[in-house]
Amino acid sequence: MGADAVGVACLAGPVLAAAVVMPPRARRIPGVRDSKQLTRAQRERLFPIILRRATAVGLGAASVAEIDRMNIYHATNLAMRRAICRLHDRDHVLIDGLRVHRFEESVGPYTAIVKGDARCYSIAAASIVAKVVRDRLMDRLAPRHPHYGWERNAGYATADHRQGIEEHGITPLHRRSFARVRAVVLGEQLPLDLDDATPQPVVERHSVLLPA
């Protein structure tokens, strides 16, 4: 089983994780690799093929409220645990990133692989599933909050999203614990081109899962 999370660096929306079990010794699906290396059209084409070929697929998410309450590191791990724990018949789990403190207590034996979405087939498949599901979610949310371009940026800190925040403020779906969003809440001004998608930690630092 491979698992990965997406949306870690976004300014808005949940973080979403997927866990995918691919049949052992089955022929690999051509084109499956790290979702960040694929276009949206390529991911959408691969998504139904992965669902058909996979033995099992689990999804998990952590909400904006959970992200702001526990910080993005812990929320990402929570989403991963939820996705993995939806699949009960698992012998070993492969995750993207570094080892997570006490993660094994929830998911059982696992191996953390740095850049796993580029090195491991099942993790790459999970990254595609998670990315497609999250992008579609942000597509559905975009018409409710039309000033931020979520149908194009999926909540990431692109120029149009940051400009929308500067001009129209924030929504309940924005992560208030992130610097760009918090600045608006506090009435502060930040340079529009500042790349501040990285959240400010509210607890001690840990090694964070690689964003997908």
DAJO-V260302 format. One record per pair of residues at least 12 apart in sequence whose C-alpha atoms are under 6 Angstrom apart, sorted by the first residue. I is the first residue (numbers start at 1). J is the second residue. D is the distance in Angstrom with one decimal. If there is no record, write none. Layout:
BEGIN
I,J,D  I,J,D
END
This chain:
BEGIN
1,20,5.5  1,21,4.5  1,93,5.0  2,19,5.6  2,20,5.4  2,93,5.9  2,94,4.7  2,95,5.8  2,122,4.5  2,123,4.2  3,18,5.6  3,19,4.2  3,95,4.9  3,123,5.2  3,126,5.4  4,17,5.6  4,18,5.8  4,96,5.7  4,126,5.7  4,127,5.3  5,17,4.0  6,212,4.5  8,211,5.3  9,197,5.5  10,155,5.2  10,156,4.1  11,155,5.7  11,156,5.7  11,174,5.9  11,175,5.6  12,155,4.9  12,173,5.4  12,174,4.1  12,175,5.5  13,173,5.4  14,62,5.6  14,63,4.7  14,64,5.3  15,61,5.7  15,62,5.5  16,60,5.9  16,61,4.3  17,59,5.8  17,60,5.1  17,79,5.5  17,80,5.3  17,83,6.0  17,130,5.5  18,58,5.6  18,59,4.5  18,83,5.4  18,126,5.2  18,130,5.1  19,57,5.6  19,58,5.0  19,83,5.6  19,84,5.5  19,126,5.5  20,56,5.9  20,57,4.6  20,126,5.3  21,54,5.6  21,55,5.4  21,56,5.2  22,54,4.6  22,55,5.5  23,55,6.0  33,118,6.0  33,124,5.0  34,117,4.8  34,118,4.8  34,124,4.9  35,127,5.7  35,128,5.0  47,129,6.0  58,83,4.8  58,86,5.5  59,83,4.3  60,79,4.8  60,82,4.7  60,83,4.0  61,79,4.4  62,75,5.7  62,79,5.1  64,175,5.9  68,177,5.2  73,208,5.9  92,109,5.3  92,110,5.3  93,110,4.4  94,110,5.6  94,111,4.9  94,112,5.9  95,112,4.9  96,112,5.9  96,113,5.2  96,114,5.9  96,116,4.5  97,112,5.7  97,113,5.4  97,114,4.4  97,209,4.5  97,210,5.0  98,112,5.2  98,209,5.9  99,112,5.3  135,154,5.7  138,150,5.9  138,154,5.5  139,151,4.6  147,164,5.4  148,161,4.5  148,164,4.9  178,199,4.4
END
